[in-house]
Amino acid sequence: MTIRRGLRNWLLETDSDPSVRFRVLRELLDRPADDPDVVRAQRAIGRKGWAAQLLRGQHPEGQWVTPGSSASELYRPKYVATNWRLLVLADLGLTKKTPRVAKATSLFLRRFSGPSGDLGGRGSEVCFTGNALRMLARFGYRKDPRTGAAIDWLVRHQKKDGGWHCFRSRTGTLDCWEALAGFAALPPETRTPPVLRAIERGAEFYLQRRLFREGPTPYRPWFRLHYPVHYYYDILVGLDVLTSLGYGNDPRMGPALDRLEARRNRDGRWNMDALHPDTEDPAYQFRGPFYPLGLEVPGRPSRWITTTALTVLKRAGREA
C-alpha cells in the first residue's frame, strides 16, 4: 500500500507508540516478521508507550484498580478494571509470553470459567464472551478448552437472522459485534465448519444493513470514531471486522467505506472523535461508576484510528 510520505512519517516517527509502528509496518507496509524495524517495534511493546503504561498500574496479584479479584471486581468499575485493560493490551499486540499478561489472564480465566461462569457456561453473555474470545485468541490461548467453550457457546447463541444480541431479543443488532470479532481473531485454518457458517451468516447480517442501517433514524454515535471501543459499535468497528474476514470487496460495504473516507482530514489523518461511553440512547443505564479509558486525546488526530482506517481501506482495495 502506498501511503503519502508525510502521513507515513507521522505514523512511524520515534514518538509514535510501538504498537502503532508495528501495525503500520506489518499491516500497511507488508514488512516481514523478521524485518529489523518490525522486530524492534514488537520488542518495544510493553516496554514503552501505551502498553507499558497500562502494565505499570497492575497489582502484584495480577489485577488492576480494585484490590480484590472476584469476578465483579475484575469487571468493575467500567472501563478501567482488569477486563477492560486486558482487552486493550490484546489489541496493542501483547501475548501470554509477557509474564504480567499471563498472570492477569490466568486470574481472569479462574474467575470467569466453570459450570456457571461466563465463558461457555450458564452465565454467559454475548458481548462479554465475544470480547473474551477475541482477547484470548490474540493472547495465544486458542487451544485452551475454555476458549473452545466460548466459541461453541457463541455459535449456539447466534440468532435466526444471523446477528447476535447482548440482551433478550429474538433478533440481532449491529450493536452486538463481539462474537463476529472473536471469530475474526481465530486463524482461518482453525475455523471449524460451524464457525465458518456462523461467520457467513453474521457477515450477511451486517452487509444487508450496510453496517449502519438500523432503526428509523441514523444513530449518530455510530458515525463517530473511538478507541478503546470496549463493547460499543461504530462504523470503523464494523468495517474492521468485515474486512478482516475478507468481505472488503462486497459492494454493500461501499456506503460505510464512503462514510469513513468522508471523516478523513485534509492531511490524510483521522481524528478520534470521543471516548466511550458515547451514547445518545436515553434508555441506556449505567450500573455503578464508570471512568473513560483513553490512550489519545479526543477531537485530535489519532494514530491508532488512522492506522485502523488505512488498514480497512487497504483490505477493501481503496487507495490511501
N, C-alpha and C positions, 0 to 999 in steps of 0.2 A: 504494500500500500504506500502510495506517495503522500507524504504529509508536508505541507508547506514548512519551510525551514524555520521560521520564527516560532511556529507552533510546536514543532518537534523539539527545538532547543528549550522552550519553556517547560515541556513535559519531562525533559531529561536533565535539566540543569542540576547543579550539585545540591541546591536547597529543596529539590523535589523529593518527596518521600520515596524510599527504596521500593515499596510495594508498587507505586506508580511506575517507576523506572523499569521494574521487572515486567510488568504487564505491557508496557509500551514496546519494549524490546522483543518480547515473545509473541504477543498477540497482534501487534500492528506492524512491526518491522521484520517479523519472522526470523529472528536470530535463533540459532540452535541452542540447545540447553547447555552445551559446553563452551559457548562464546564467552570470552573473559569478562565482558561487560555484564552479561546475564548472570554469570557466577558471582560477581561482586555485588550486584544488586540483590540477588537472592540471599546471600550470606548476611547482608546488612539488615534484612527484615527481622525484626525482633531485637536488634541491637541498637538501631537508630530509628527515629521517626515515630509514626503513629503506633505501630505495634509495640515498640519498646516502651512508649509512654503508658499504654494500657497494661503491659506486664508489670511495670513498676508499682502499680496500685494493687497488686494481688496480695492477699493474705498468705501467710506461710502454709495454711491448710489447703489452699488451692482456690478459694472463692474470692469474690470481690465485694466490697461495700459493706455487706452485713457480716457480723461476727459469726452467725450461725450457719449451718449447712443443711437445713431442712429444705424440702422441695420449694416451699413458698419463699424462703429466704434466698434461694438461688435464682428465683424468678422475679422477685420484687425487692426494691422498687424499680418500676419501669423508668427509664430504659438504660439503667446503669448497673444492674445486678449481673450476676455471673452469666446467666443465659444470654443476655444481650451482648455482653463483651466477647463471649466465645463466638457468637455469630460473626462479629466484626473481624476478629482475629482469623477466622476461617477465610473470610473474603480477602484479607490482606496477604494471605499466602503462607501462613504458618501451618505446620503439621504436628503430629504427635511426636516427631523427632525432637521438638522443643520440649524439654522436661516440664516446664511450667504449664504448657498446653496439655500434656499428657496427664498431669496431676489434676488439673481442673476438669478435664473431660472424664476422667475416672470417677471423680466426685459426682459429676453431672449424671453419668450413667447409673451409678448406685442409687441415686435419689429418684430417677425418673424411669426406672425399668422395673420389671417384676409383674406378677399376675394382675395387679391393679394399677400399674404405672401408666405413663403417658406415651410410651413407645411400643405400640402394638398391643397394649393391654386394654382393660375395660375402661380406663380413664382417659384414653387417647382423645386428642382433639386435633383437627386437621392442620390449623395454622402452626401450632407448636410442633407437631410431629413432622410436618414438611420441612420446617426450618431446621429441626434437629437432624433430619436425614441429610440435608444439604451440608450442614456443618460437619457431621460425622464422615461423610464421603470425602469431603475436602481435607479433613484432618488425617485420613488414612485408615478409618475404621470400617471400610466397606465390607470386609469379611466377618466382622463381629456379628454374632447371631442376633444381637439386639438391633443392629442396623437392618438385618433381614426382616425382623418382626415389624419394624416401622414401614418398610417397603410394602410388605404384604398387607398391612392394615390400610395404607393409603390406597392401594389398588382396590381393596374391597369396598372402600367408602367413597368411591367416585360416583357421582350422580348419574342418572339415566341420560341426562343431556350432555354428559361429558365433562362437566365442571365439578367443582368442589365448593363446599360452604363451611365456614368455621362455626356456624350456628345451625340450629334446627331449620331445615329447609328441604323441600323436595327438589329444588333446582340449584344449580351452581351460580356463582357470581364471579365477575372479573376480579373482585377484591381478594379472592382466595386463590392465590397463585403459587403458594408454597409447595404443594405436592408436586406440581409440574416442575418447579425449580429444583426440588430434591431429586427427581428423576433425571433432570438435565445434568446434575453433578455426578451421576454414575457413568463410568467409562462405557462407551457404546457397546463394546464387546461383552460386557457383563449384564446387559439388559435382557431380562427374560422375556419370553413371548407375552405374558400378562402385562409386564411393564411397557413393552413396545405398543401393545394395544391401548393401554391407558394413556400413553403419550400421544398416540394418533388421535384418540377421542378428545383429549384435553386440548391439543393444539387446534382442532377443528372448532371447539367451543369458543376459543379466543378469535380465530380467524372469521368465523361467522359474524362476530360482533365488532370486527375491525380493531380490536384491542381496547376500545374506549366507548362503544355504544351500548349503554345500559341505562334504563330508566328514561323518563320523558324529557329530561334536560341534561346537557353535559355537566359532569361533576368536575368543577374547576381544579380541585387538588390533584386530580389525575393528570393534569397538563402542566403541573409544576414538577420540578426535578429535585430529588432529595438523596441524601446519604448521611447516615445509615438508613435503610428502609424498614428495618425491623419486620413487621408483618403488614405494612401499608403498601398500597399499589400506586403506581403511576405509569405513564406510557413507556418510560425508559425501562422500568422493571419488565413490563410485558414484552417489549422489543428485545431485551437482552435474553430472556428465557426462550422466546420463539426462534430467534436467530441462532442461538446456541444449539437448538435442536434441529437446525437445518431447514427452517421454513422462511429464510430471508428472501427467497425469490418468489414466494407466493404473492400474486398481485394484490391480494386482500391486505397485505402489510403496508401497501402504499400510503393510505391516509395517515396512519400513525407515524410512518417514516417522514412524511411531509411535515407533520406537526413538530416532530423532533428537530428537523432541519430549520424550521421557522424560528425556533428558540435560540438559534446559534448567533453569537455576537459577530460583528464585522471582522474581528481579528481571528475568527475560527474557533474560539473557545465557547464553552457553555457555562452558565452560572449554576451554582447550587441555589435554588430558589428559597428553600425553607428547611428547617429541621422538624422532624416529627416529634410530637403529634401535630400534623397539619390536616385538620378536618373541618368541614363545613356541615357536617351531619348533626343536627340538633338532638338526634336520638342517641348519639354516641355518649356513653357514660364511662368515666374513669373510676376505677375502684382503687382507692388509695392514692398516695402521692406519686408523681412521675417527674423525671428530670431528663430533659433532652440531652442526648449524647452527640456531640459534634466533633468532627475532625477538621472541618474547614468552616469558613465564615459564610453564613447565608447572605445572598444578594451579591456575591462576588464570584469571579471566575473560579471554577473548581477543576483541579487536575483530575480528580477521581471521576467526576461526572463526564468531563471531556474525554477521558480515555475510554470510558464505557460507551459513550455515544459514537466515537470513532470506530470502536470495535463492532458495534451494531451496523454501522454504515458499510464497513468492510465486508462483513458476513452477507449483507444484502446486495453487494455488488455496486454500491454507490460510491462516487468519488468523494475524497475527503476535502 
